[in-house]
Amino acid sequence: MNLTLKQVTYERDTRILCWYLNTTNQVQIARITNIPNWYFERTVFPGERFLFEALPSAQLEVCRSVEKGAIVCERILCDRLRVEELITAD
């Protein structure tokens, strides 16, 4: 798939700033898998919080291991992880 300059500019303009916090006591793997030609994967340690940019339609897939070696994954729409703007009164 070839991307045109217009498509690349549009993607850059529509990216949102997101954050995720690992509230478990286990290491997790976070990745975005539903956007073509997009690579994002990160190891997230217990209690770690991180910021990332994504398209609003992207889904953050977070996986962790549970008892007996099974792996549990959940998907979170990145639009729900958006960093809210802080508006201060002067």
Contacts in CASP RR format, 6 or more apart in sequence:
PFRMAT RR
TARGET T0000
AUTHOR 0000-0000-0000
METHOD contacts of the structure
MODEL  1
MNLTLKQVTYERDTRILCWYLNTTNQVQIARITNIPNWYFERTVFPGERF
LFEALPSAQLEVCRSVEKGAIVCERILCDRLRVEELITAD
1 36 0 8 1.000
1 37 0 8 1.000
3 37 0 8 1.000
11 55 0 8 1.000
14 55 0 8 1.000
14 56 0 8 1.000
15 53 0 8 1.000
15 54 0 8 1.000
15 55 0 8 1.000
16 53 0 8 1.000
16 54 0 8 1.000
16 55 0 8 1.000
16 56 0 8 1.000
16 78 0 8 1.000
16 79 0 8 1.000
16 82 0 8 1.000
16 83 0 8 1.000
17 51 0 8 1.000
17 52 0 8 1.000
17 53 0 8 1.000
17 82 0 8 1.000
17 83 0 8 1.000
18 51 0 8 1.000
18 52 0 8 1.000
18 53 0 8 1.000
18 54 0 8 1.000
18 60 0 8 1.000
18 78 0 8 1.000
18 81 0 8 1.000
18 82 0 8 1.000
18 83 0 8 1.000
19 49 0 8 1.000
19 50 0 8 1.000
19 51 0 8 1.000
19 52 0 8 1.000
19 81 0 8 1.000
19 83 0 8 1.000
20 30 0 8 1.000
20 44 0 8 1.000
20 49 0 8 1.000
20 50 0 8 1.000
20 52 0 8 1.000
20 60 0 8 1.000
20 62 0 8 1.000
20 76 0 8 1.000
20 81 0 8 1.000
21 47 0 8 1.000
21 48 0 8 1.000
21 49 0 8 1.000
22 28 0 8 1.000
22 44 0 8 1.000
22 45 0 8 1.000
22 46 0 8 1.000
22 47 0 8 1.000
22 48 0 8 1.000
22 49 0 8 1.000
23 47 0 8 1.000
24 46 0 8 1.000
24 64 0 8 1.000
25 46 0 8 1.000
26 46 0 8 1.000
26 64 0 8 1.000
26 65 0 8 1.000
27 43 0 8 1.000
27 44 0 8 1.000
27 45 0 8 1.000
27 46 0 8 1.000
27 64 0 8 1.000
28 43 0 8 1.000
28 44 0 8 1.000
28 62 0 8 1.000
28 63 0 8 1.000
28 64 0 8 1.000
29 41 0 8 1.000
29 42 0 8 1.000
29 43 0 8 1.000
29 44 0 8 1.000
29 62 0 8 1.000
29 63 0 8 1.000
29 64 0 8 1.000
30 40 0 8 1.000
30 41 0 8 1.000
30 42 0 8 1.000
30 43 0 8 1.000
30 44 0 8 1.000
30 60 0 8 1.000
30 61 0 8 1.000
30 62 0 8 1.000
30 63 0 8 1.000
31 40 0 8 1.000
31 41 0 8 1.000
31 42 0 8 1.000
31 60 0 8 1.000
31 61 0 8 1.000
31 63 0 8 1.000
32 38 0 8 1.000
32 40 0 8 1.000
32 41 0 8 1.000
32 54 0 8 1.000
32 58 0 8 1.000
32 59 0 8 1.000
32 60 0 8 1.000
32 61 0 8 1.000
32 78 0 8 1.000
33 59 0 8 1.000
33 61 0 8 1.000
34 57 0 8 1.000
34 58 0 8 1.000
34 59 0 8 1.000
35 54 0 8 1.000
35 55 0 8 1.000
35 57 0 8 1.000
35 58 0 8 1.000
38 55 0 8 1.000
38 58 0 8 1.000
40 52 0 8 1.000
40 54 0 8 1.000
42 50 0 8 1.000
42 52 0 8 1.000
44 50 0 8 1.000
44 62 0 8 1.000
51 83 0 8 1.000
54 60 0 8 1.000
54 78 0 8 1.000
55 78 0 8 1.000
56 77 0 8 1.000
56 78 0 8 1.000
56 79 0 8 1.000
56 82 0 8 1.000
57 77 0 8 1.000
57 78 0 8 1.000
57 79 0 8 1.000
58 77 0 8 1.000
58 78 0 8 1.000
59 75 0 8 1.000
59 76 0 8 1.000
59 77 0 8 1.000
59 78 0 8 1.000
60 75 0 8 1.000
60 76 0 8 1.000
60 78 0 8 1.000
60 81 0 8 1.000
61 73 0 8 1.000
61 74 0 8 1.000
61 75 0 8 1.000
62 73 0 8 1.000
62 74 0 8 1.000
62 75 0 8 1.000
62 76 0 8 1.000
63 71 0 8 1.000
63 72 0 8 1.000
63 73 0 8 1.000
64 71 0 8 1.000
64 72 0 8 1.000
65 71 0 8 1.000
65 72 0 8 1.000
66 72 0 8 1.000
END
